[in-house]
Every structure is written in structure tokens, then in C-alpha cells.
Amino acid sequence: MTPADLKPFLLYCTLINYVILLIWFAAFSFAHDGLYRLHSRWFGISVERFDALHYGGMAVYKIGVLLLNLTPLIALCMLY
């Protein structure tokens, strides 16, 4: 696989990961109460902790996408 072949792959990976992030954010925003009731039955956490865990998870996921997908894609676009 050549570096030029990696560009479309990294582009699709970035797009798919951002769609997953947007779905996660939409589910968290629009179904917050239902998700909280489901998770609080299992783990017994407060609303503030639940919100912090989800926002932190989204932040870590986004940083992972930026570092592992988008940055190599930009570097390849600059080289080829």
C-alpha cells in the first residue's frame, strides 16, 4: 500500500469517526434522561458525574480522531 492509497482510507476513517461522535452527542443531548436512568440503574452515579464522564469520553474520542486520523491525513496531503 502506497502513501497515496492511505489518503482515501484516512479520509473515510475520519468521516466515520466524526459521524460516530455526532451520533453520540445527539443521543446524549436528546435522550439524556433515558440514558441517565439506564446507567444509574447499573452504576448508581449522579447526574453531574454522568455528564462529566460523557463529556470527557467525547473529548478523548475527538482527540484520538484528530491525532490518529486527521493529522496523518493532513501530513499526507502536504506531501503528495
C-alpha positions, 0 to 999 in steps of 0.5 A: 500500500502506497502513501497515496492509497492511505489518503482515501482510507484516512479520509473515510476513517475520519468521516466515520469517526466524526459521524460516530461522535455526532451520533453520540452527542445527539443521543446524549443531548436528546435522550439524556434522561433515558440514558441517565436512568439506564446507567444509574440503574447499573452504576448508581452515579449522579447526574453531574458525574454522568455528564462529566464522564460523557463529556470527557469520553467525547473529548478523548474520542475527538482527540484520538480522531484528530491525532490518529486520523486527521493529522496523518491525513493532513501530513499526507496531503502536504506531501503528495 
